[in-house]
Amino acid sequence: GERRNSLRVGRMSVREPRPSKPMDKKLLRSQSLAPPDVKEKSFILITDIQDSTRLWEMNQNDMYEALLLHRASVRKHLSEFGGYEMATEGDAFFIVFHTADNMLNFAMRVQ
């Protein structure tokens, strides 16, 4: 069967609802930038949507749509600031940057 993402918080598990339409390929993990070289300094940014568990509980369909918009917005600005998407978990992104300035400017832009 089809697997859907779920988020586990304590004893509670929140699942992303089945999308009513096929997922846009542009929302998949960005592969446009190379990760920083292991010899370079790296700056890691971990994002999180505040109160996302409560928001999922309130309205899963709206939160699913908001999550798609959030992912698209974050990924839109990755290349602008030289960020590399390492992974996502639920609504969180794990992103690496070559410079602290780029990381901070990216965070201010997507905030």
C-alpha atoms as one frame of an Amber mdcrd trajectory, in Angstrom:
protein
   0.000   0.000   0.000   0.859   3.670  -0.151   3.023   5.005   2.694   2.336
   8.403   4.188   4.574  10.469   6.426   3.743  10.480  10.093   5.031  12.463
  13.015   5.307  10.802  16.409   5.239  12.996  19.512   5.212  11.049  22.766
   2.346   8.579  22.494   0.564  10.550  19.788   1.096   9.978  16.073  -0.052
  12.501  13.480  -0.237  11.409   9.846  -0.171  13.549   6.765  -3.504  13.003
   5.001  -3.601  11.531   1.522  -3.264  14.357  -0.962  -6.333  14.943  -3.082
  -4.084  15.443  -6.116  -0.669  14.033  -7.095   2.266  15.695  -5.304   4.117
  18.267  -7.365   7.612  16.998  -8.236   9.015  20.467  -7.436   8.276  19.822
  -3.760  10.649  16.872  -3.547  14.123  17.262  -2.031  16.258  19.831  -3.826
  19.322  18.406  -5.551  20.515  21.577  -7.273  23.435  22.391  -4.959  26.376
  20.317  -3.828  27.000  19.821  -0.106  29.918  21.685   1.473  33.261  19.909
   1.187  34.190  17.998   4.346  37.290  20.182   4.784  35.243  23.404   4.778
  33.494  24.944   7.752  29.813  24.113   7.635  26.889  25.841   9.285  23.809
  23.753  10.026  20.316  25.185  10.243  17.416  23.139  11.605  13.971  24.602
  11.026  10.700  23.865  12.800   7.133  25.129  12.496   6.056  26.356  15.913
   3.054  24.470  17.351   2.840  22.204  14.291   1.508  19.242  16.288  -1.396
  21.340  17.584  -2.004  22.679  14.076  -2.105  19.122  12.643  -4.647  18.175
  15.320  -6.826  21.190  14.520  -7.063  20.645  10.759  -4.989  18.028   8.930
  -6.045  19.046   5.423  -5.174  22.728   5.905  -1.906  21.823   7.631  -0.973
  19.508   4.767  -1.496  22.349   2.279   0.464  24.733   4.535   3.304  22.197
   4.746   3.482  22.015   0.944   3.693  25.815   0.770   6.326  25.863   3.527
   8.489  23.288   1.746   8.178  25.157  -1.566   9.146  28.456   0.075  12.173
  26.999   1.864  13.386  25.243  -1.270  12.829  28.328  -3.417  15.399  30.265
  -1.375  18.002  27.493  -0.904  19.931  28.252  -4.085  19.760  32.010  -3.485
  21.759  31.586  -0.263  23.872  28.551  -1.182  22.052  26.141   1.140  22.094
  22.370   0.782  19.101  20.351   1.971  20.421  17.374   3.928  17.059  15.997
   5.043  13.514  16.725   6.173  11.625  15.207   9.076   7.977  16.129   9.400
   7.954  19.907   8.945  11.642  20.320   9.873  14.478  20.944   7.422  18.138
  20.119   8.047  20.143  22.516   5.853  23.898  23.111   5.525  25.458  26.399
   4.434  29.017  27.349   3.457  28.918  30.605   5.474  27.213  31.819   8.634
  26.114  34.984   6.803  24.288  32.936   4.176  22.630  30.833   6.872  21.430
  33.877   8.813  20.235  35.735   5.701  18.359  32.628   4.544  16.701  32.259
   7.958  15.590  35.887   7.951  14.224  35.578   4.399  12.119  32.469   5.012
  10.959  33.589   8.447
